[in-house]
């Protein structure tokens, strides 16, 4: 059973228990849970309506999906040129930082792999040594002090 089925906006034992617990711990939590139980089924429609209303408003900002950098002209050509140059410089710096982070991540991953390999090799040596000692330990049933 997933979480959405447990906490659906309805009078279920889980939602009632959470509401009572909310009132016991801090009364606004209980009140919020009560509001969710009563009005929760309207939330989905509200979210859908808000998303539809804002889709057209933010459509201009989403033209470049890789970097969501809206392009607004101020009317001042010198400032717009300077801003474009600065944004391009920052974009180049961001690209360099992303490359360095990827290199560092691969370096750390390689260090972890080497450490894990060393630990595994040591375990296998100790295991093989203990098995040889057990097999050549002498007379069965007798142990050496």
C-alpha positions in Angstrom: 0.0 0.0 0.0 1.5 3.3 -1.0 1.5 6.6 0.9 -1.1 8.3 -1.2 -3.6 5.6 -0.4 -2.9 5.9 3.3 -3.3 9.7 3.5 -6.1 10.3 1.1 -8.4 13.2 2.0 -11.1 11.1 3.6 -12.2 10.0 7.1 -9.8 7.0 7.4 -8.4 5.6 10.6 -4.9 7.0 9.6 -6.1 10.5 8.9 -8.2 10.6 12.1 -5.3 9.3 14.2 -3.0 12.0 12.6 -5.6 14.7 13.3 -5.9 13.7 16.9 -2.2 13.4 17.3 -1.8 16.9 15.6 -4.2 18.4 18.1 -2.4 16.8 21.0 1.1 17.9 19.9 0.3 21.3 18.5 -3.3 22.4 17.8 -2.5 24.1 14.3 -1.3 20.7 13.1 -4.6 19.1 14.0 -6.5 21.9 12.4 -4.4 21.6 9.2 -5.2 17.8 9.2 -8.9 18.5 9.7 -8.8 21.0 6.7 -7.0 18.4 4.6 -9.7 15.8 5.4 -12.5 18.2 4.6 -11.1 20.1 1.6 -8.3 17.8 0.4 -10.2 16.5 -2.6 -10.5 20.0 -4.0 -6.7 20.5 -3.8 -6.0 18.5 -7.0 -8.4 20.7 -9.0 -6.9 23.8 -7.4 -3.4 22.8 -8.3 -4.4 21.9 -11.9 -6.1 25.3 -12.3 -3.1 27.2 -10.9 -0.8 25.3 -13.2 -2.9 26.0 -16.2 -3.1 29.7 -15.4 0.7 30.1 -14.9 1.8 28.0 -17.9 1.2 30.8 -20.3 2.8 33.4 -18.0 6.1 31.4 -17.7 6.2 30.1 -21.2 8.6 32.8 -22.3 11.1 31.8 -19.6 11.2 28.2 -20.7 12.4 28.7 -24.3 15.9 27.5 -23.4 15.3 24.3 -21.4 19.0 23.6 -20.6 19.4 26.9 -18.8 16.3 28.7 -18.0 17.6 32.2 -18.5 14.9 34.6 -19.7 16.0 37.3 -22.1 14.7 40.8 -21.2 15.9 43.9 -23.0 16.1 47.0 -20.9 16.4 49.4 -23.8 19.9 50.4 -22.9 22.1 48.8 -25.5 25.4 49.3 -23.6 23.9 47.7 -20.5 22.3 44.8 -22.4 25.7 44.1 -24.1 27.5 44.2 -20.8 24.9 41.9 -19.2 25.0 39.4 -22.1 28.8 39.3 -21.8 28.7 38.8 -18.1 26.0 36.1 -18.4 28.1 34.3 -21.0 31.2 34.5 -18.8 29.2 33.1 -15.9 27.8 30.3 -18.1 31.4 29.4 -19.0 32.4 29.4 -15.4 29.5 27.2 -14.5 30.5 24.8 -17.3 34.0 24.7 -16.0 32.8 24.1 -12.4 30.5 21.3 -13.6 33.5 19.7 -15.4 35.7 20.0 -12.3 32.9 18.5 -10.2 32.5 15.6 -12.6 36.3 15.0 -12.5 36.3 15.1 -8.7 33.3 12.7 -8.5 35.1 10.2 -10.7 38.3 10.6 -8.6 36.4 10.0 -5.4 34.6 7.0 -7.0 38.0 5.6 -8.0 39.4 6.1 -4.5 36.4 4.3 -3.0 36.8 1.4 -5.5 40.5 1.1 -4.7 39.8 1.1 -1.0 37.0 -1.5 -1.4 39.3 -3.6 -3.6 42.1 -3.4 -0.9 39.7 -4.4 1.8 38.3 -7.3 -0.3 41.8 -8.6 -1.1 42.8 -8.4 2.6 39.6 -10.4 3.5 40.3 -13.0 0.9 44.0 -13.4 2.1 42.8 -13.8 5.7 40.1 -16.2 4.7 42.5 -18.3 2.6 45.1 -18.2 5.4 42.5 -19.4 8.0 41.3 -22.2 5.7 44.9 -23.4 5.2 45.5 -23.3 8.9 42.3 -25.3 9.5 43.2 -27.9 6.9 46.8 -28.3 8.1 46.0 -27.8 11.8 47.2 -31.2 12.8 45.2 -33.9 14.5 41.4 -33.3 14.4 39.9 -32.5 17.8 43.1 -31.2 19.3 44.0 -27.6 19.4 47.4 -26.0 19.8 47.8 -23.5 22.6 
